[in-house]
């Protein structure tokens, strides 16, 4: 039983990495963790040269990584949320899995889970990843989201910047309430004189939000890892039942 974890978060020791690894650990299986920012996997260029061979012709680390995917019984894909979407690292990896779909659907039947970490749009990113992996014939046994550390907490001028993520997702700017203020009330105080994209005014109460400090989040990662193990074991039992007994 082999489970592959893939993180599209370039930040060192990120919350995305932590959750992907927590799921891997909970499977009790042989696991491997790959951080996409440490290798070179570019986007699909739509050359269609993979149609007949199911092998991407681009000369980068996807050749190595695709073998890992094919060897794995299950895959856990994690991404941060950038501009309301998956990271470019994550998207490039998922795009390149297209080479395995043509005619044979080589990733069909694999078990998968997704992790999306963000400030406001992580549920949309999780849904997109799940749909993309389902298109490859994978069975999604778990999808989880978590709140991460806004980049504005660590960039430097975040308390006075007019264009912070909480202002970008503000009701004044979008017409919708994404609940950022409520979700980060223990970490961020948005001051009364704050005016999105006109006058930034906030006070940081905590500079970093770690999923490891949130028991409910870590428990969900544990639950998904256990689901992966049970689903793989169930699939193995069913496959064994089909063997000839003559």
C-alpha positions as CSV (number, residue, x, y, z in Angstrom):
1,X,0.0,0.0,0.0
2,X,1.6,3.2,-1.2
3,X,0.2,6.7,-0.7
4,X,1.8,9.7,-2.5
5,X,1.4,13.3,-1.0
6,X,1.9,16.3,-3.3
7,X,2.0,19.8,-2.1
8,X,1.8,22.8,-4.3
9,X,2.7,25.3,-1.6
10,X,6.1,26.9,-2.1
11,X,6.4,28.1,1.5
12,X,8.8,26.2,3.8
13,X,7.0,24.2,6.5
14,X,3.6,25.5,5.3
15,X,0.2,24.6,6.7
16,X,-0.5,22.8,3.4
17,X,2.5,20.6,3.9
18,X,1.6,19.9,7.5
19,X,-1.9,18.7,6.6
20,X,-0.8,16.6,3.6
21,X,1.8,14.9,5.8
22,X,-0.7,14.4,8.6
23,X,-3.0,12.6,6.2
24,X,-0.1,10.5,5.0
25,X,0.9,9.6,8.5
26,X,-2.6,8.5,9.4
27,X,-2.8,6.0,6.6
28,X,-0.2,3.8,8.2
29,X,1.0,3.0,4.7
30,X,4.3,3.4,2.9
31,X,4.3,7.1,1.9
32,X,6.2,9.6,0.0
33,X,5.9,13.4,0.1
34,X,6.7,15.7,-2.9
35,X,6.9,19.4,-2.7
36,X,6.4,20.8,-6.2
37,X,8.4,23.9,-5.7
38,X,11.5,21.8,-5.1
39,X,11.2,20.1,-8.6
40,X,10.4,21.4,-12.1
41,X,6.9,20.5,-13.4
42,X,5.8,23.0,-15.9
43,X,2.2,23.5,-17.3
44,X,0.7,21.5,-20.1
45,X,1.4,23.1,-23.5
46,X,-1.5,21.3,-25.3
47,X,0.8,19.6,-27.9
48,X,-1.4,16.4,-27.8
49,X,1.7,14.3,-28.3
50,X,0.6,12.2,-25.3
51,X,-2.6,10.9,-26.9
52,X,-1.3,7.6,-28.3
53,X,1.3,6.9,-25.6
54,X,-0.1,8.3,-22.4
55,X,3.3,9.8,-21.8
56,X,4.0,13.5,-21.7
57,X,6.9,14.5,-24.0
58,X,8.0,17.5,-22.0
59,X,11.4,17.0,-20.5
60,X,11.1,17.9,-16.9
61,X,10.4,16.2,-13.5
62,X,6.9,15.2,-14.4
63,X,8.4,12.1,-16.0
64,X,9.7,11.1,-12.6
65,X,6.6,12.2,-10.7
66,X,4.2,10.5,-13.1
67,X,5.8,7.2,-12.3
68,X,5.3,7.9,-8.6
69,X,1.6,8.6,-9.3
70,X,1.1,5.4,-11.2
71,X,2.9,3.3,-8.5
72,X,0.7,4.8,-5.8
73,X,-2.6,3.3,-4.6
74,X,-3.7,6.7,-3.4
75,X,-2.7,10.3,-3.8
76,X,-3.2,13.4,-1.6
77,X,-2.9,16.7,-3.3
78,X,-2.7,20.0,-1.3
79,X,-2.7,23.6,-2.5
80,X,-2.7,27.1,-1.0
81,X,-5.2,29.5,-2.3
82,X,-3.8,32.3,-4.5
83,X,-6.1,34.8,-6.1
84,X,-9.0,32.5,-5.4
85,X,-7.4,29.6,-7.2
86,X,-5.0,26.8,-6.7
87,X,-1.3,27.7,-6.9
88,X,0.5,27.6,-10.3
89,X,2.5,24.6,-9.0
90,X,-0.6,22.6,-8.2
91,X,-2.4,23.6,-11.4
92,X,0.6,22.6,-13.6
93,X,0.8,19.2,-11.9
94,X,-2.9,18.5,-12.3
95,X,-2.8,19.7,-15.9
96,X,0.0,17.3,-16.7
97,X,-2.0,14.4,-15.4
98,X,-4.1,14.8,-18.5
99,X,-1.5,12.7,-20.3
100,X,-2.8,9.7,-18.3
101,X,-6.4,10.1,-19.3
102,X,-6.4,9.5,-23.1
103,X,-8.3,6.3,-24.1
104,X,-6.9,4.2,-21.2
105,X,-7.7,6.4,-18.2
106,X,-4.6,5.1,-16.5
107,X,-5.3,6.9,-13.2
108,X,-8.8,5.4,-13.0
109,X,-9.6,3.7,-9.8
110,X,-7.0,5.4,-7.7
111,X,-8.0,6.8,-4.3
112,X,-7.5,10.5,-3.8
113,X,-7.9,13.3,-1.2
114,X,-7.5,17.0,-1.4
115,X,-6.3,19.8,1.0
116,X,-6.9,23.5,0.3
117,X,-5.6,26.2,2.7
118,X,-6.5,29.8,2.3
119,X,-8.1,32.9,3.7
120,X,-11.4,33.1,1.9
121,X,-11.7,30.9,-1.3
122,X,-10.2,27.6,-0.1
123,X,-13.6,25.7,-0.5
124,X,-13.7,26.7,-4.2
125,X,-10.1,25.5,-4.6
126,X,-10.9,22.2,-2.9
127,X,-13.9,21.7,-5.2
128,X,-11.8,22.4,-8.3
129,X,-9.1,20.0,-7.3
130,X,-11.6,17.3,-6.5
131,X,-13.4,17.7,-9.9
132,X,-10.1,17.6,-11.8
133,X,-9.0,14.4,-10.1
134,X,-12.4,12.8,-10.7
135,X,-12.0,13.6,-14.3
136,X,-9.0,11.4,-14.2
137,X,-11.1,8.6,-12.8
138,X,-10.0,8.9,-9.2
139,X,-12.3,8.3,-6.3
140,X,-12.2,11.2,-3.8
141,X,-12.6,9.9,-0.3
142,X,-11.9,13.1,1.5
143,X,-11.6,16.8,0.9
144,X,-10.6,19.3,3.6
145,X,-10.0,23.0,3.9
146,X,-8.3,25.1,6.5
147,X,-7.5,28.7,7.2
148,X,-3.8,29.7,6.8
149,X,-1.6,32.7,7.5
150,X,-2.5,35.6,5.2
151,X,0.7,36.7,3.3
152,X,-0.2,40.2,4.5
153,X,0.7,39.1,8.0
154,X,4.4,38.6,7.1
155,X,5.1,40.9,4.2
156,X,5.9,43.9,6.3
157,X,3.5,46.8,5.7
158,X,0.3,44.7,6.2
159,X,-1.1,46.8,9.0
160,X,-1.3,49.9,6.8
161,X,-1.5,48.6,3.3
162,X,-4.7,49.6,1.4
163,X,-4.7,46.4,-0.7
164,X,-4.6,43.6,1.9
165,X,-6.3,40.3,1.4
166,X,-9.1,41.2,3.9
167,X,-9.7,44.4,1.9
168,X,-9.7,42.5,-1.4
169,X,-12.3,40.1,0.0
170,X,-14.3,42.8,1.8
171,X,-18.0,43.3,1.3
172,X,-17.4,46.9,0.2
173,X,-15.3,45.7,-2.7
174,X,-17.0,42.4,-3.6
175,X,-20.6,42.9,-2.5
176,X,-20.2,39.6,-0.6
177,X,-19.3,38.7,3.0
178,X,-16.5,36.1,2.9
179,X,-16.3,36.1,6.7
180,X,-12.6,37.0,6.8
181,X,-13.0,39.3,9.8
182,X,-14.8,36.6,11.8
183,X,-12.5,33.8,10.8
184,X,-9.4,35.8,11.9
185,X,-10.8,37.6,14.9
186,X,-8.1,36.1,17.1
187,X,-5.4,37.1,14.7
188,X,-6.5,40.4,13.2
189,X,-8.3,43.6,14.3
190,X,-9.6,45.6,11.4
191,X,-9.7,49.1,12.7
192,X,-12.7,51.5,12.3
193,X,-10.9,53.8,9.9
194,X,-10.0,51.0,7.5
195,X,-11.4,51.7,4.0
196,X,-10.7,49.0,1.4
197,X,-8.4,50.1,-1.4
198,X,-8.4,53.7,0.0
199,X,-6.9,53.5,3.5
200,X,-5.5,50.4,5.2
201,X,-5.8,50.2,8.9
202,X,-5.4,47.0,11.0
203,X,-3.6,45.6,14.0
204,X,-2.1,42.1,14.0
205,X,-2.9,40.2,17.2
206,X,-0.9,37.1,16.1
207,X,1.5,36.9,13.3
208,X,1.1,33.2,12.3
209,X,-1.8,30.8,12.1
210,X,-0.8,27.2,12.4
211,X,-3.1,24.3,11.7
212,X,-1.1,22.3,14.3
213,X,-2.7,24.5,17.0
214,X,-6.2,23.6,15.8
215,X,-7.3,20.2,17.1
216,X,-10.4,20.0,14.9
217,X,-8.4,20.6,11.7
218,X,-5.8,18.0,12.6
219,X,-8.5,15.5,13.6
220,X,-10.0,15.9,10.1
221,X,-6.6,15.1,8.5
222,X,-6.4,12.1,10.7
223,X,-9.9,11.0,9.7
224,X,-9.2,11.3,6.0
225,X,-5.9,9.4,6.3
226,X,-7.8,6.6,8.0
227,X,-10.5,6.6,5.3
228,X,-7.8,6.2,2.7
229,X,-6.3,3.2,4.5
230,X,-9.8,1.6,4.8
231,X,-10.7,2.2,1.2
232,X,-7.4,0.8,-0.1
233,X,-7.8,-2.3,2.1
234,X,-11.4,-2.7,0.9
235,X,-10.3,-2.5,-2.7
236,X,-7.6,-5.0,-2.1
237,X,-10.1,-7.4,-0.5
238,X,-12.5,-7.1,-3.4
239,X,-9.7,-7.6,-5.9
240,X,-8.7,-10.8,-4.1
241,X,-12.2,-12.1,-4.1
242,X,-12.2,-12.0,-7.9
243,X,-9.2,-14.3,-8.2
244,X,-9.8,-17.7,-9.8
245,X,-10.5,-20.5,-7.2
246,X,-10.5,-23.4,-9.6
